[in-house]
Amino acid sequence: MDKLIDLRPIDRLEIVILVDNTVCTKDATEDIVTPASGWVKPKEGELDLRSGHGLALLVKTELDDKTHQVLYDTGPSDELLLYNAEVLGLDLTETDAIAISHGHWDHMGGLLGALRAIGKSEVPVYLHNEMFRKRGIKSKILFWTRIRELDPVPAKKDIERFGGEPTHSPNPTLLANQTLMVGGEIPRITSYEKGFPGHVAYMDGEWVPDQDVIDDSCLVAHVRDKGLVVMAGCSHAGIANITRHASNMIQQKDILNIIGGFHLSGKNEVRIEPTINDLQKYSPHYITPIHCTGSKAQHMMRKSFGDRYIKGCVGDRFVFEA
């Protein structure tokens, strides 16, 4: 079967974790990842990075001596994103595009600040139209039903006002000169990955079930002769479904790394074991569960994947070379 998406294999991929739930201390480079202390020279004193509930990855691809920089998600706020970028000495003005994994505040909250820092006009912002709906989480307490409304995300008109060009991409879409792929809507195949239970959206004057979170997607790169690097935001579509989709779209079985939030905490802990079993079938070289994955899932994945498990936190720089 021919590949469905002509994603160009690249010479080098760099991923810097700009925003994550944790800041941690590492003394030395660990295989593919270098902590901030190993690649950043602080202006004064020690590196003072900050954590926050959310995710943002600064992604750089290199092919034939040409580099493209894409921001994948923007964390919960302008302040956190821009603060960490400054401490790490990262130049956001070099960013060619922004890709958003899904429409939740902890991934879109820093979008307008990112666009302001980039300082260009018509910056492509790859997203899904469903991201802009008012959303909430429905729960039951005894005989009462409660809906906790989630913080709003930036409106399309504001994205445009700050220099962004919203690009609706329900289907797999290539960007950065065909060196990255936004996954589009993810087919839901596994029996156990059931979206986000209790998630609702406000439509036509009422709250309706929105468990599927169909805008949830991924960002994928193909490192030549090494395999795919699959980046996920929260994996509401299921990280096994996401990995399968990436592999099928590009017809590439080798998985170099799976990195991002896997959303396996709380009620979703029942998914941990089948998720591990399905991901092991792909024999990924590395796996980096961060953000919303949950400590129990991280512990079990570390035990299952052994040396292939790579911890990630704010300031870590991952480098994959052909």
DOMARVEX-804556 format. One record per residue (C-alpha): x, y, z negated. Coordinates in steps of 0.02 Angstrom, whole numbers, plus 32768, in hexadecimal, padded with zeros to 4 digits. Example, Ala and Ser with C-alpha at 12.3 -4.5 7.8 and 13.67 -1.06 7.14 Angstrom:
<rs>
{r {8267, 7F1F, 7E7A}},
{r {82AC, 7FCB, 7E9B}},
</rs>
This chain:
<rs>
{r {8000, 8000, 8000}},
{r {8043, 80AC, 802F}},
{r {8054, 812D, 7FA7}},
{r {7FC3, 81A6, 7FA1}},
{r {8026, 823F, 7F6A}},
{r {80CC, 826E, 7FBA}},
{r {8125, 82A5, 7F1C}},
{r {81DB, 82C9, 7F46}},
{r {825C, 826C, 7EDE}},
{r {82CB, 82EA, 7E86}},
{r {8381, 82EF, 7E51}},
{r {8366, 8333, 7DA2}},
{r {82D7, 8354, 7D2A}},
{r {82E2, 83BE, 7C8E}},
{r {8258, 83CD, 7C0C}},
{r {8263, 8442, 7B77}},
{r {81E0, 8433, 7AED}},
{r {81AC, 84E8, 7AD1}},
{r {8118, 84C5, 7A5F}},
{r {80F0, 842B, 79F8}},
{r {80AA, 83FE, 794E}},
{r {8155, 83DE, 7905}},
{r {8200, 842C, 78F3}},
{r {8283, 83AD, 78C1}},
{r {833E, 83A5, 78A5}},
{r {83AF, 8339, 790F}},
{r {846B, 8339, 7900}},
{r {849C, 82F8, 79AA}},
{r {8463, 82D0, 7A59}},
{r {83FB, 8232, 7A5E}},
{r {8404, 81E0, 7B09}},
{r {8399, 824E, 7B7A}},
{r {836F, 82D6, 7AFC}},
{r {83D6, 8362, 7AB0}},
{r {8394, 83C1, 7A19}},
{r {8391, 847E, 7A20}},
{r {842A, 8484, 79AF}},
{r {848B, 842A, 7A38}},
{r {8462, 849C, 7ACA}},
{r {842D, 8545, 7A84}},
{r {84A4, 85C4, 7A3A}},
{r {8440, 862A, 79BB}},
{r {8450, 86E6, 79C0}},
{r {846E, 86E9, 7905}},
{r {8464, 8669, 787A}},
{r {8408, 85C6, 7894}},
{r {8384, 859F, 7916}},
{r {82DB, 85CE, 78CD}},
{r {8260, 8572, 793C}},
{r {81A8, 8567, 790E}},
{r {8128, 84DD, 791E}},
{r {806E, 84E7, 793B}},
{r {7FDE, 8475, 796B}},
{r {7FED, 8472, 7A27}},
{r {805F, 8448, 7AB7}},
{r {80C6, 84A3, 7B3A}},
{r {814F, 8459, 7BA7}},
{r {81C4, 84BD, 7C17}},
{r {81EA, 844C, 7CAB}},
{r {8276, 8464, 7D2A}},
{r {8290, 83FB, 7DC5}},
{r {832C, 83F9, 7E31}},
{r {8336, 83BA, 7EE3}},
{r {83BC, 83E5, 7F65}},
{r {8401, 846F, 7EF4}},
{r {8357, 84C3, 7EE8}},
{r {8304, 84D8, 7E3F}},
{r {824C, 84EF, 7E15}},
{r {820A, 851C, 7D68}},
{r {8159, 84F4, 7D30}},
{r {8106, 8511, 7C88}},
{r {8099, 847E, 7C54}},
{r {801C, 84BC, 7BD2}},
{r {8037, 8556, 7B68}},
{r {8016, 8525, 7AB3}},
{r {7F94, 8577, 7A41}},
{r {7FCF, 862B, 7A48}},
{r {8036, 86AD, 7AA5}},
{r {809B, 86CF, 7A08}},
{r {80D6, 861D, 79ED}},
{r {80FF, 85FB, 7AA4}},
{r {815F, 869D, 7ABF}},
{r {81B8, 8695, 7A18}},
{r {8200, 85E7, 7A38}},
{r {822C, 8614, 7AEB}},
{r {8291, 86A8, 7AAC}},
{r {82EA, 8644, 7A24}},
{r {8317, 85BF, 7AA5}},
{r {8353, 8641, 7B21}},
{r {82DB, 8608, 7BA9}},
{r {82B0, 867D, 7C38}},
{r {81F7, 866D, 7C5E}},
{r {8206, 86E9, 7CEF}},
{r {824F, 8659, 7D55}},
{r {81AD, 85F7, 7D45}},
{r {815D, 85CC, 7DED}},
{r {80B8, 8587, 7DAE}},
{r {8055, 8552, 7D16}},
{r {7FF7, 84AD, 7D05}},
{r {7F75, 8492, 7C7D}},
{r {7F51, 83E2, 7C40}},
{r {7E9F, 8405, 7C02}},
{r {7E30, 848F, 7BC0}},
{r {7E53, 8495, 7B06}},
{r {7E96, 852C, 7AA8}},
{r {7F33, 84D2, 7A68}},
{r {7F6C, 84BD, 7B1D}},
{r {7F29, 855E, 7B6A}},
{r {7F35, 85DB, 7ADC}},
{r {7FDC, 8621, 7B16}},
{r {7FAE, 862C, 7BCE}},
{r {7F95, 86E8, 7BDB}},
{r {8035, 8709, 7B7B}},
{r {8092, 8693, 7BEE}},
{r {8052, 86EF, 7C87}},
{r {8081, 8795, 7C3B}},
{r {8131, 8755, 7C19}},
{r {8143, 870E, 7CC9}},
{r {8117, 87BA, 7D0A}},
{r {80E6, 878A, 7DBB}},
{r {8047, 8793, 7E20}},
{r {7FE8, 86FE, 7E66}},
{r {803F, 867D, 7DF8}},
{r {7FE8, 85D7, 7E1E}},
{r {7F8E, 8593, 7D85}},
{r {7F58, 84E0, 7DA5}},
{r {7EBB, 84B5, 7D44}},
{r {7E0D, 8468, 7D4D}},
{r {7D6C, 84CD, 7D4E}},
{r {7D27, 8468, 7CBB}},
{r {7DAD, 84B5, 7C4C}},
{r {7D4B, 8556, 7C3C}},
{r {7CAF, 8510, 7BE8}},
{r {7C8C, 8537, 7B32}},
{r {7CB9, 8499, 7AD2}},
{r {7CA5, 8450, 7A26}},
{r {7CAD, 83B4, 79BA}},
{r {7C0D, 8365, 797A}},
{r {7C0B, 830A, 78D5}},
{r {7B8A, 82C5, 785D}},
{r {7B8B, 82E2, 77A1}},
{r {7B04, 827B, 774C}},
{r {7A64, 82B6, 77A1}},
{r {7AAD, 8352, 77F1}},
{r {7AFE, 8368, 789A}},
{r {7B86, 83EB, 78A7}},
{r {7BDD, 8432, 793F}},
{r {7C84, 8486, 7924}},
{r {7CA3, 84F9, 79B6}},
{r {7D55, 84F6, 79F7}},
{r {7DB6, 8596, 7A10}},
{r {7D98, 85E0, 7ABE}},
{r {7E17, 85D6, 7B4C}},
{r {7E44, 8667, 7BC0}},
{r {7DC0, 8691, 7C43}},
{r {7DE7, 8687, 7CFD}},
{r {7DD7, 8743, 7D10}},
{r {7E59, 875E, 7C88}},
{r {7ECF, 86E0, 7CD6}},
{r {7EC3, 8742, 7D78}},
{r {7ED7, 87E8, 7D1D}},
{r {7F7B, 87AD, 7CD2}},
{r {7FC1, 8776, 7D7B}},
{r {7F86, 86C3, 7D84}},
{r {7F33, 8670, 7E19}},
{r {7EBD, 85E8, 7DD8}},
{r {7ECC, 854E, 7E45}},
{r {7E42, 84CD, 7E2A}},
{r {7E8C, 8420, 7E3F}},
{r {7E15, 838E, 7E1D}},
{r {7E81, 8323, 7E91}},
{r {7F3B, 82FC, 7E85}},
{r {7F99, 8398, 7EBD}},
{r {8050, 83B5, 7EE7}},
{r {80AC, 8450, 7EAC}},
{r {815E, 8492, 7E99}},
{r {8189, 8465, 7F4D}},
{r {813E, 83B7, 7F37}},
{r {81AF, 838C, 7EA4}},
{r {8120, 8384, 7E25}},
{r {8070, 833E, 7E2A}},
{r {7FD9, 8376, 7DC6}},
{r {7F77, 82D6, 7DB0}},
{r {7EC7, 8317, 7DCA}},
{r {7E35, 82B8, 7D7E}},
{r {7E6E, 8214, 7D32}},
{r {7E0B, 8174, 7D58}},
{r {7DCE, 8125, 7CB5}},
{r {7DFA, 806C, 7CC3}},
{r {7E24, 8024, 7C19}},
{r {7D97, 7FE9, 7BA9}},
{r {7DDB, 8039, 7B0A}},
{r {7E0D, 80E9, 7B42}},
{r {7D66, 813E, 7B29}},
{r {7D92, 81F4, 7B37}},
{r {7D73, 826A, 7AA4}},
{r {7CE1, 8228, 7A3A}},
{r {7C74, 82B6, 79FB}},
{r {7CB6, 8333, 7A7A}},
{r {7C2C, 83A2, 7AC0}},
{r {7C1C, 8430, 7B3D}},
{r {7B9F, 84BF, 7B45}},
{r {7B3D, 84B4, 7BE9}},
{r {7A99, 8504, 7C1D}},
{r {7A76, 8545, 7B6F}},
{r {7A98, 84A7, 7B0D}},
{r {7B24, 8439, 7ACC}},
{r {7B38, 839A, 7B33}},
{r {7BAC, 8303, 7B22}},
{r {7C57, 8321, 7B70}},
{r {7CB5, 828A, 7B30}},
{r {7D0E, 8269, 7BD5}},
{r {7D68, 8312, 7BDA}},
{r {7D79, 82F9, 7C96}},
{r {7DF2, 838B, 7CA8}},
{r {7E76, 832D, 7C44}},
{r {7F09, 8309, 7CB7}},
{r {7FC6, 82F7, 7CBF}},
{r {8064, 8338, 7D12}},
{r {80D9, 82BE, 7D69}},
{r {818A, 82C2, 7DAF}},
{r {81EB, 823B, 7E0C}},
{r {82A4, 8233, 7DE4}},
{r {82FC, 81E1, 7E77}},
{r {832D, 812C, 7E59}},
{r {82F2, 8136, 7DA4}},
{r {8234, 8142, 7DA4}},
{r {81A4, 81B0, 7D6F}},
{r {819E, 8227, 7CDC}},
{r {80E9, 8237, 7CA5}},
{r {80BD, 82D1, 7C3E}},
{r {8017, 82D5, 7BE1}},
{r {7FC2, 835D, 7B7C}},
{r {7F4A, 8302, 7B07}},
{r {7F21, 8265, 7B6B}},
{r {7E66, 8273, 7B52}},
{r {7E5D, 820C, 7BF2}},
{r {7EC7, 8188, 7B9B}},
{r {7F84, 817D, 7BAC}},
{r {7F77, 80CF, 7BF8}},
{r {7EFB, 8110, 7C7A}},
{r {7F6C, 81A5, 7C9B}},
{r {8007, 8139, 7CB4}},
{r {7FA9, 80C2, 7D26}},
{r {7F67, 8154, 7D8D}},
{r {8013, 81A2, 7DA2}},
{r {805E, 80FB, 7DD6}},
{r {7FD3, 80D9, 7E53}},
{r {7FD3, 8186, 7EA3}},
{r {808D, 8180, 7EC7}},
{r {809B, 80C3, 7EDA}},
{r {812C, 80C0, 7E61}},
{r {8132, 803A, 7DDB}},
{r {81CE, 8077, 7D82}},
{r {81A1, 80E9, 7CF1}},
{r {8235, 814D, 7CAF}},
{r {81DC, 81A7, 7C20}},
{r {812E, 81C7, 7BDD}},
{r {812B, 8266, 7B76}},
{r {80A0, 82CC, 7B27}},
{r {800D, 82C1, 7AB1}},
{r {7FB7, 8217, 7AAE}},
{r {7F26, 8243, 7A38}},
{r {7F2B, 81A2, 79D3}},
{r {7F08, 81E4, 7924}},
{r {7E6D, 81DB, 78B7}},
{r {7DDF, 8179, 7904}},
{r {7E4C, 8158, 799C}},
{r {7EC6, 80EE, 7938}},
{r {7E64, 8053, 7973}},
{r {7EAE, 8076, 7A1F}},
{r {7F63, 8070, 79E8}},
{r {7F83, 7FB6, 79FE}},
{r {7F2F, 7FA2, 7AA9}},
{r {7F83, 8042, 7AE3}},
{r {802E, 7FFE, 7AB3}},
{r {8007, 7F59, 7B0A}},
{r {7FD5, 7FB0, 7BAB}},
{r {8069, 8028, 7BAB}},
{r {80E3, 7F99, 7B8D}},
{r {80A8, 7F4D, 7C31}},
{r {80FB, 7FDF, 7C8B}},
{r {81A0, 7FC3, 7C2E}},
{r {81C3, 807D, 7C1E}},
{r {827A, 80A8, 7C07}},
{r {8246, 8126, 7B81}},
{r {81AA, 815F, 7B27}},
{r {8195, 8203, 7AC9}},
{r {80EF, 8214, 7A6B}},
{r {80DE, 82C4, 7A25}},
{r {8059, 8348, 79FA}},
{r {7FB3, 82F2, 79D0}},
{r {7FEF, 823D, 79D8}},
{r {7FE6, 8221, 791C}},
{r {8067, 81DE, 78A2}},
{r {8021, 812E, 789B}},
{r {8027, 811C, 7958}},
{r {80D7, 8164, 795D}},
{r {8110, 80E9, 78D9}},
{r {80C4, 8054, 7934}},
{r {810B, 808D, 79DB}},
{r {81B8, 80A3, 7990}},
{r {81AC, 7FF1, 794F}},
{r {816D, 7FAC, 79F6}},
{r {81DD, 800B, 7A6F}},
{r {827A, 800D, 7A04}},
{r {830A, 806E, 7A52}},
{r {8297, 80A7, 7ADF}},
{r {8236, 8112, 7A63}},
{r {827A, 81C3, 7A67}},
{r {823E, 823E, 79E5}},
{r {8213, 82EC, 7A24}},
{r {81F6, 8394, 79D2}},
{r {8205, 844F, 79F2}},
{r {82A6, 8481, 7A49}},
{r {82D4, 83D4, 7A88}},
{r {8317, 83D1, 7B3A}},
{r {82FE, 8333, 7BA0}},
{r {8369, 8318, 7C3A}},
{r {834E, 828F, 7CBB}},
{r {83C7, 827F, 7D4D}},
{r {83C6, 8211, 7DE7}},
</rs>
